[in-house]
Amino acid sequence: MHSCDVTIDNVTKIEGSAGLKVSINDDKVTELKFIIQDYRRFYTTAVKGKPIIAVPSFLSRICGTCSVAHLFAAIKALENSQGIQVSEQTKILRRLAYDGLMIRDHSLHLYFFTLPDVLGLDSILDIPDDDNAPGHVLLHDSFDIKQAGTDITNVIIGAAIHAPYPTPGGFLKLPDQTKFPELIESLEKIRPQVLRGIKAFYDWPENLIRNSDYLALRNGTRFDFLDGFLLNANGKKVPSEEFLSFMEEVVVPYSQSQGYRFSDTHEDYLVGALARINFNKDLLHPRTKADAAQFLDVFPSKNIYHNNLAQGIEVLNCVDDAIDILKNLNIDPEPPVRKPPVAGIGVGVVEAPRGTLYHMAKVNDKGMVEDYDVIVPTSQNQITIENDLKKYFNENLNKEEGELKLAAEKIIRAYDPCMSCATNFLKIDWIRK
């Protein structure tokens, strides 16, 4: 008989504070709670009464690592509230900046947070400083990959975090095109390094299969993080502005985040890179599809650990997409589109690194925000994370407590939950009954 209570006080190598409590009685999980501890930060209340022009920059502060995702979701919501149509040049530049975001953000998660799991180490600091040591080359690859993503966002939108150039209607300052050749050179240099990382995550044998549903944007013409319709595994699709028609909110009394399920089936679902590649691998860049063909064969996949592999493939796709844009884009001077303010409601949906992100803005005829709402990927994944953990614990109660603890960390990290980068490791208290 195996009975105990498991308490994980602080889940680490994720964004923010979260914990896990598990009760096991007679070799069965009787209760499992994935507890998001610091979700409520009142950004959506703070923007009420603020003018449109100030809101996107403010909301980019919701997240330090993927602030560009919140910035662009907010800009889209506000533009839609005002009926603002931006130029094709603006759309292409935003797409390019987003490529930089994904390259930088995914490489942070994959190499700094997940690579130690792949190598069986506690931290990247434990990787020996030896060219022949497992992981040494991959870790040094990551520095180049992450820097290439940072360089794109620095040039295109002024900074990798809290970028100053994007604004509703366009850009306050357009990028310096003379820097494009250097960006192209750095992107071509990292392609073999990205492929080396993809193979490492492809070869990782970790496996957790569960039949959850998925949700992601799909653009009918290309692999796109910023534009498209919403799609789930049952084939239901709706315009992105009807995002809320997909889901029902679930009160999670022990967590600072609400959870979500699909409104029609009342089932949990997953957002993120795994959902995006499952639905959109046919739309990947031709060069990506050619060089990653071996790795793409596993998709569509129900293995949550393949979320890491999917992120690696997205990095390669962003590299190839950015190279094409940089080679072919000629920037014309143009001011941001401005219109007299009108009362309206607008929705902005984008694919953040960790999954589908929703912003809604209600604006009055003075151009001031009256109401605002944000639904982040991690709150959508909360119920799925709990169900994955419950499945794992129920199927592996014969394992040692330390092994269960490490597995719980790996499963949670596979989702790349957006709460904050921690520096200590999980503490877990076992109370035998």
Buried (B, 14 or more C-beta within 10 A) or exposed (E): EBBBBBBBBBBBBBBBBBBBBBBBBEEEBEEBBBBBBEBEEEBBEBBEEBEBBEBBBBBBBBBEBBBBBBBBBBBBBBBBBBEBEBBEBBEBBBBBBBBBBBBBBBBBBBBBBBBBBBBEBEBBEEBEEEEEEBBBBBBBBBEBBBBBBBBBBBBBBBBBBBBEBBBBBBBBEBBEEEBBEEBBEBBEEBBEBBBBBBBBBBEBEBEBEBEBBBBBBBBEEBBBBBBBBBBBBEEBEBEBBEBBEBBEEBEBEEBBBBBBBBEEEEBBBBBBBBBBBBBBBEBBBEBBBEBBEEBBEEBEBBBBBBBBBBBBBBBBBBBBBBBBBBEEBEBEEBEBBEEEBEEBBBBBBBBBBBBBBBBBBBBBEEBBBBBBEBBBBBBBBBBBBBBBBBBBBEEEBEBEEEEBBBBBBBBBBBBBBBBEBBEEBBEBEBEEE
